[in-house]
Amino acid sequence: MIFKPETENTEISPEERLKKRKKRLVQGMFLGLGAPLGWAVIVFAGGFFNMADARYQVWIFIYMLVGSMIVFGAFGYITGRNEERFAALSLVDHLTGLYNPRYFHERVKQEFALAKRHGAPLTLILLDLDHFKKVNDTHGHQVGDLVLAEVARTVARTVRVGDTVARVGGEEFSVIMPKTDSLGGRDLAERIRLAVKENIVQLPSGGEISVKVSLGVSGMDRVRAETSSELFAAVDKALYEAKESGRDRVVEAEAKD
């Protein structure tokens, strides 16, 4: 049930990724120089050079030089790729395949700063599954995990390219919408609400279950937040109001002067 959302622009471009891998390759090749150079120092310093034919010594040096640079270069390149993979895994929620809270809050700060700098709109959506505890209590945590993963998949399919979807809590998900005002955020939140509500989750036992969500929306054009934390606090409050006023609904954060 784990998937990678296709709605998010990658943080590192293919050109930057290739540049980093080449850097690791070159670093590995330089490390590979150590073995043949060390061998050459020992041979000359110890007076062992004349103990064998000069051409033989040269070919041994070339063999060690090329072999070491290839091996260490390949090792450096593979290490660079593994670093990318581990870095990506540290930002992804293992159950849903969405981004985790650490990535989400860093991304909100970045997008908020960009929106402030360029005078562009920015809107957050925060959603929570209604009565999710009942799902776990009735069907067990395995089914609960299945439902969470399916909701994550539905949300990721519904948002637009360029939006960021993250799991920010046990059954809470959030969407970052750059260059989008509150009205656009509310429209998307309503589409998400209906998409989740209409999606029937098939259970391993052969049964099925449907879930509903409550959503809060907070846009910089209405909230006038001074920090990303204030913007998130506003969307959190809007979600709370949606839950308190009956659930299965969208509530927009109130405008502040």
C-alpha positions as a Markdown table, in Angstrom:
| # | Residue | x | y | z |
|---|---|---|---|---|
| 1 | Met | 0.0 | 0.0 | 0.0 |
| 2 | Ile | 3.0 | 2.3 | 0.0 |
| 3 | Phe | 3.3 | 4.7 | -2.9 |
| 4 | Lys | 5.1 | 7.7 | -4.0 |
| 5 | Pro | 2.9 | 10.8 | -4.6 |
| 6 | Glu | 3.3 | 12.2 | -8.1 |
| 7 | Thr | 2.0 | 15.6 | -7.1 |
| 8 | Glu | 5.2 | 17.0 | -5.7 |
| 9 | Asn | 8.1 | 18.7 | -7.5 |
| 10 | Thr | 11.3 | 17.1 | -6.5 |
| 11 | Glu | 13.6 | 19.1 | -4.3 |
| 12 | Ile | 16.7 | 18.2 | -6.3 |
| 13 | Ser | 16.7 | 18.6 | -10.1 |
| 14 | Pro | 18.0 | 15.7 | -12.3 |
| 15 | Glu | 21.0 | 17.9 | -13.2 |
| 16 | Glu | 21.8 | 18.6 | -9.5 |
| 17 | Arg | 21.4 | 14.9 | -8.7 |
| 18 | Leu | 23.8 | 13.9 | -11.5 |
| 19 | Lys | 26.3 | 16.6 | -10.4 |
| 20 | Lys | 26.4 | 15.2 | -6.9 |
| 21 | Arg | 26.9 | 11.6 | -8.1 |
| 22 | Lys | 29.8 | 12.8 | -10.4 |
| 23 | Lys | 31.3 | 14.6 | -7.4 |
| 24 | Arg | 31.2 | 11.3 | -5.4 |
| 25 | Leu | 32.7 | 9.5 | -8.3 |
| 26 | Val | 35.6 | 12.0 | -8.6 |
| 27 | Gln | 36.1 | 11.9 | -4.8 |
| 28 | Gly | 36.3 | 8.1 | -4.9 |
| 29 | Met | 38.8 | 8.2 | -7.8 |
| 30 | Phe | 41.1 | 10.5 | -5.8 |
| 31 | Leu | 40.9 | 8.1 | -2.9 |
| 32 | Gly | 41.9 | 5.4 | -5.2 |
| 33 | Leu | 45.2 | 7.2 | -5.9 |
| 34 | Gly | 46.3 | 6.4 | -2.4 |
| 35 | Ala | 47.1 | 2.7 | -2.9 |
| 36 | Pro | 49.4 | 3.0 | -6.0 |
| 37 | Leu | 51.1 | 6.2 | -4.7 |
| 38 | Gly | 51.7 | 4.6 | -1.3 |
| 39 | Trp | 53.1 | 1.5 | -3.1 |
| 40 | Ala | 55.4 | 3.7 | -5.2 |
| 41 | Val | 56.7 | 5.6 | -2.1 |
| 42 | Ile | 57.5 | 2.3 | -0.4 |
| 43 | Val | 59.3 | 0.9 | -3.5 |
| 44 | Phe | 61.5 | 3.9 | -4.0 |
| 45 | Ala | 62.1 | 4.8 | -0.3 |
| 46 | Gly | 63.0 | 1.1 | 0.4 |
| 47 | Gly | 65.2 | 0.8 | -2.6 |
| 48 | Phe | 63.1 | -2.0 | -4.0 |
| 49 | Phe | 62.8 | -0.6 | -7.5 |
| 50 | Asn | 65.8 | -2.4 | -8.9 |
| 51 | Met | 64.7 | -5.7 | -7.5 |
| 52 | Ala | 62.5 | -6.3 | -10.6 |
| 53 | Asp | 62.4 | -5.3 | -14.2 |
| 54 | Ala | 61.5 | -1.6 | -14.7 |
| 55 | Arg | 58.8 | -2.3 | -17.2 |
| 56 | Tyr | 57.3 | -4.8 | -14.8 |
| 57 | Gln | 57.3 | -2.2 | -12.0 |
| 58 | Val | 55.6 | 0.4 | -14.3 |
| 59 | Trp | 52.9 | -2.0 | -15.4 |
| 60 | Ile | 52.3 | -3.0 | -11.8 |
| 61 | Phe | 51.9 | 0.7 | -10.9 |
| 62 | Ile | 49.5 | 1.3 | -13.9 |
| 63 | Tyr | 47.5 | -1.7 | -12.9 |
| 64 | Met | 47.2 | -0.6 | -9.3 |
| 65 | Leu | 46.4 | 3.0 | -10.4 |
| 66 | Val | 43.7 | 2.2 | -12.9 |
| 67 | Gly | 42.2 | -0.6 | -10.8 |
| 68 | Ser | 42.1 | 1.4 | -7.6 |
| 69 | Met | 40.6 | 4.5 | -9.3 |
| 70 | Ile | 37.9 | 2.4 | -11.0 |
| 71 | Val | 37.0 | 0.5 | -7.8 |
| 72 | Phe | 37.0 | 3.5 | -5.5 |
| 73 | Gly | 35.2 | 5.7 | -8.1 |
| 74 | Ala | 32.4 | 3.1 | -8.5 |
| 75 | Phe | 32.2 | 2.8 | -4.7 |
| 76 | Gly | 31.9 | 6.6 | -4.5 |
| 77 | Tyr | 29.2 | 6.7 | -7.1 |
| 78 | Ile | 27.1 | 4.0 | -5.5 |
| 79 | Thr | 27.5 | 5.7 | -2.1 |
| 80 | Gly | 26.2 | 8.9 | -3.6 |
| 81 | Arg | 23.1 | 7.1 | -4.9 |
| 82 | Asn | 22.5 | 5.4 | -1.5 |
| 83 | Glu | 22.8 | 8.8 | 0.2 |
| 84 | Glu | 20.0 | 10.1 | -2.0 |
| 85 | Arg | 17.8 | 7.1 | -1.2 |
| 86 | Phe | 18.4 | 7.3 | 2.5 |
| 87 | Ala | 17.7 | 11.1 | 2.5 |
| 88 | Ala | 14.5 | 10.5 | 0.7 |
| 89 | Leu | 13.4 | 7.8 | 3.1 |
| 90 | Ser | 14.0 | 10.1 | 6.0 |
| 91 | Leu | 11.4 | 12.5 | 4.7 |
| 92 | Val | 8.7 | 9.9 | 3.8 |
| 93 | Asp | 6.0 | 8.3 | 6.1 |
| 94 | His | 6.5 | 4.5 | 5.9 |
| 95 | Leu | 2.8 | 3.6 | 5.9 |
| 96 | Thr | 1.3 | 6.0 | 3.3 |
| 97 | Gly | 4.3 | 6.9 | 1.2 |
| 98 | Leu | 3.5 | 10.6 | 1.7 |
| 99 | Tyr | 5.9 | 13.1 | 3.1 |
| 100 | Asn | 6.3 | 13.1 | 6.9 |
| 101 | Pro | 5.8 | 16.0 | 9.4 |
| 102 | Arg | 9.5 | 16.9 | 9.3 |
| 103 | Tyr | 9.4 | 17.6 | 5.6 |
| 104 | Phe | 6.0 | 19.2 | 5.8 |
| 105 | His | 6.9 | 21.9 | 8.3 |
| 106 | Glu | 10.2 | 22.7 | 6.5 |
| 107 | Arg | 8.3 | 23.0 | 3.2 |
| 108 | Val | 5.7 | 25.3 | 4.8 |
| 109 | Lys | 8.4 | 27.6 | 6.0 |
| 110 | Gln | 10.0 | 27.7 | 2.5 |
| 111 | Glu | 6.7 | 28.3 | 0.7 |
| 112 | Phe | 5.6 | 30.9 | 3.3 |
| 113 | Ala | 8.9 | 32.8 | 2.8 |
| 114 | Leu | 8.5 | 32.7 | -1.0 |
| 115 | Ala | 4.9 | 33.9 | -0.8 |
| 116 | Lys | 5.8 | 36.8 | 1.5 |
| 117 | Arg | 8.7 | 37.8 | -0.7 |
| 118 | His | 6.8 | 37.8 | -4.0 |
| 119 | Gly | 3.4 | 38.8 | -2.6 |
| 120 | Ala | 1.9 | 35.5 | -3.8 |
| 121 | Pro | -1.0 | 33.6 | -2.2 |
| 122 | Leu | -0.5 | 30.4 | -0.2 |
| 123 | Thr | -3.1 | 28.2 | 1.3 |
| 124 | Leu | -3.0 | 25.2 | 3.6 |
| 125 | Ile | -5.5 | 22.4 | 4.0 |
| 126 | Leu | -5.6 | 20.2 | 7.1 |
| 127 | Leu | -7.9 | 17.1 | 7.2 |
| 128 | Asp | -8.7 | 14.5 | 9.7 |
| 129 | Leu | -10.5 | 11.2 | 9.4 |
| 130 | Asp | -13.9 | 11.2 | 11.2 |
| 131 | His | -14.4 | 8.6 | 13.9 |
| 132 | Phe | -11.2 | 6.8 | 13.0 |
| 133 | Lys | -10.9 | 5.3 | 16.4 |
| 134 | Lys | -14.1 | 3.4 | 15.8 |
| 135 | Val | -12.4 | 1.9 | 12.6 |
| 136 | Asn | -9.5 | 0.6 | 14.7 |
| 137 | Asp | -11.7 | -0.6 | 17.5 |
| 138 | Thr | -14.1 | -2.5 | 15.2 |
| 139 | His | -11.8 | -3.8 | 12.5 |
| 140 | Gly | -8.3 | -3.8 | 14.1 |
| 141 | His | -5.2 | -1.7 | 13.4 |
| 142 | Gln | -4.3 | -3.6 | 10.3 |
| 143 | Val | -7.5 | -2.4 | 8.6 |
| 144 | Gly | -7.0 | 1.0 | 10.1 |
| 145 | Asp | -3.6 | 1.2 | 8.4 |
| 146 | Leu | -5.2 | 0.0 | 5.1 |
| 147 | Val | -7.8 | 2.8 | 5.4 |
| 148 | Leu | -5.1 | 5.4 | 6.1 |
| 149 | Ala | -3.1 | 4.3 | 3.1 |
| 150 | Glu | -6.2 | 4.4 | 0.9 |
| 151 | Val | -7.2 | 7.9 | 2.1 |
| 152 | Ala | -3.6 | 9.1 | 1.4 |
| 153 | Arg | -3.8 | 7.6 | -2.1 |
| 154 | Thr | -7.2 | 9.4 | -2.7 |
| 155 | Val | -5.9 | 12.8 | -1.5 |
| 156 | Ala | -2.7 | 12.5 | -3.7 |
| 157 | Arg | -4.8 | 11.7 | -6.7 |
| 158 | Thr | -7.1 | 14.6 | -6.1 |
| 159 | Val | -4.6 | 17.5 | -5.6 |
| 160 | Arg | -2.9 | 19.3 | -8.4 |
| 161 | Val | 0.6 | 19.0 | -9.7 |
| 162 | Gly | 2.8 | 21.3 | -7.6 |
| 163 | Asp | 0.8 | 20.8 | -4.4 |
| 164 | Thr | 2.5 | 19.0 | -1.5 |
| 165 | Val | 0.7 | 16.3 | 0.4 |
| 166 | Ala | 2.0 | 15.1 | 3.8 |
| 167 | Arg | 0.9 | 13.0 | 6.7 |
| 168 | Val | 1.2 | 15.3 | 9.7 |
| 169 | Gly | -0.3 | 13.1 | 12.5 |
| 170 | Gly | -1.9 | 9.7 | 13.2 |
| 171 | Glu | -4.9 | 10.3 | 10.9 |
| 172 | Glu | -4.2 | 13.9 | 9.9 |
| 173 | Phe | -3.1 | 14.9 | 6.4 |
| 174 | Ser | -2.2 | 18.3 | 5.1 |
| 175 | Val | -1.9 | 19.9 | 1.6 |
| 176 | Ile | 0.4 | 22.9 | 0.8 |
| 177 | Met | -1.0 | 24.9 | -2.1 |
| 178 | Pro | 1.4 | 27.5 | -3.5 |
| 179 | Lys | 0.0 | 30.4 | -5.5 |
| 180 | Thr | -3.5 | 29.5 | -4.4 |
| 181 | Asp | -5.9 | 31.7 | -2.5 |
| 182 | Ser | -8.5 | 30.7 | 0.1 |
| 183 | Leu | -11.3 | 30.2 | -2.5 |
| 184 | Gly | -9.1 | 27.8 | -4.5 |
| 185 | Gly | -8.2 | 26.0 | -1.3 |
| 186 | Arg | -11.8 | 25.6 | -0.3 |
| 187 | Asp | -12.7 | 24.2 | -3.7 |
| 188 | Leu | -9.9 | 21.6 | -3.5 |
| 189 | Ala | -10.8 | 20.8 | 0.1 |
| 190 | Glu | -14.4 | 20.1 | -1.0 |
| 191 | Arg | -13.2 | 17.9 | -3.9 |
| 192 | Ile | -11.1 | 16.0 | -1.4 |
| 193 | Arg | -14.0 | 15.5 | 1.0 |
| 194 | Leu | -16.2 | 14.1 | -1.7 |
| 195 | Ala | -13.5 | 11.9 | -3.2 |
| 196 | Val | -12.7 | 10.3 | 0.2 |
| 197 | Lys | -16.4 | 9.9 | 1.0 |
| 198 | Glu | -17.2 | 8.2 | -2.3 |
| 199 | Asn | -14.2 | 5.9 | -2.2 |
| 200 | Ile | -15.1 | 2.5 | -0.8 |
| 201 | Val | -12.2 | 0.7 | 0.8 |
| 202 | Gln | -12.1 | -3.0 | 0.1 |
| 203 | Leu | -11.1 | -5.1 | 3.1 |
| 204 | Pro | -9.0 | -8.3 | 3.0 |
| 205 | Ser | -11.9 | -10.1 | 4.6 |
| 206 | Gly | -14.1 | -9.4 | 1.6 |
| 207 | Gly | -16.0 | -6.6 | 3.3 |
| 208 | Glu | -15.9 | -2.9 | 2.6 |
| 209 | Ile | -15.8 | 0.3 | 4.5 |
| 210 | Ser | -16.2 | 4.0 | 3.7 |
| 211 | Val | -14.8 | 6.9 | 5.7 |
| 212 | Lys | -15.5 | 10.6 | 6.0 |
| 213 | Val | -13.1 | 13.5 | 6.7 |
| 214 | Ser | -13.3 | 17.0 | 8.2 |
| 215 | Leu | -11.2 | 19.7 | 6.6 |
| 216 | Gly | -9.8 | 23.1 | 7.6 |
| 217 | Val | -8.6 | 25.7 | 5.1 |
| 218 | Ser | -6.3 | 28.6 | 5.8 |
| 219 | Gly | -5.1 | 31.1 | 3.2 |
| 220 | Met | -2.7 | 34.0 | 3.5 |
| 221 | Asp | -5.1 | 36.2 | 1.7 |
| 222 | Arg | -7.6 | 35.9 | 4.6 |
| 223 | Val | -5.6 | 35.1 | 7.7 |
| 224 | Arg | -2.8 | 37.6 | 7.2 |
| 225 | Ala | -0.3 | 35.4 | 9.1 |
| 226 | Glu | 3.1 | 36.8 | 10.0 |
| 227 | Thr | 4.7 | 33.4 | 10.2 |
| 228 | Ser | 4.2 | 29.9 | 8.8 |
| 229 | Ser | 3.4 | 28.8 | 12.4 |
| 230 | Glu | 0.5 | 31.3 | 12.6 |
| 231 | Leu | -0.8 | 30.1 | 9.2 |
| 232 | Phe | -0.8 | 26.4 | 10.4 |
| 233 | Ala | -2.4 | 27.4 | 13.7 |
| 234 | Ala | -5.2 | 29.0 | 11.8 |
| 235 | Val | -5.8 | 25.9 | 9.7 |
| 236 | Asp | -5.6 | 23.7 | 12.8 |
| 237 | Lys | -8.3 | 25.9 | 14.4 |
| 238 | Ala | -10.5 | 25.7 | 11.3 |
| 239 | Leu | -10.2 | 21.9 | 11.3 |
| 240 | Tyr | -11.2 | 21.8 | 15.0 |
| 241 | Glu | -14.3 | 23.9 | 14.2 |
| 242 | Ala | -15.2 | 21.5 | 11.4 |
| 243 | Lys | -15.0 | 18.6 | 13.8 |
| 244 | Glu | -17.0 | 20.4 | 16.5 |
| 245 | Ser | -19.7 | 21.6 | 14.1 |
| 246 | Gly | -20.7 | 18.1 | 12.9 |
| 247 | Arg | -17.8 | 16.6 | 10.9 |
| 248 | Asp | -17.8 | 15.7 | 7.2 |
| 249 | Arg | -17.4 | 19.3 | 6.2 |
| 250 | Val | -15.0 | 22.1 | 5.2 |
| 251 | Val | -14.4 | 25.1 | 7.4 |
| 252 | Glu | -12.4 | 28.1 | 6.3 |
| 253 | Ala | -10.2 | 30.0 | 8.8 |
| 254 | Glu | -11.7 | 33.4 | 9.7 |
| 255 | Ala | -10.2 | 36.5 | 8.2 |
| 256 | Lys | -8.1 | 38.7 | 10.5 |
| 257 | Asp | -7.3 | 42.4 | 10.2 |
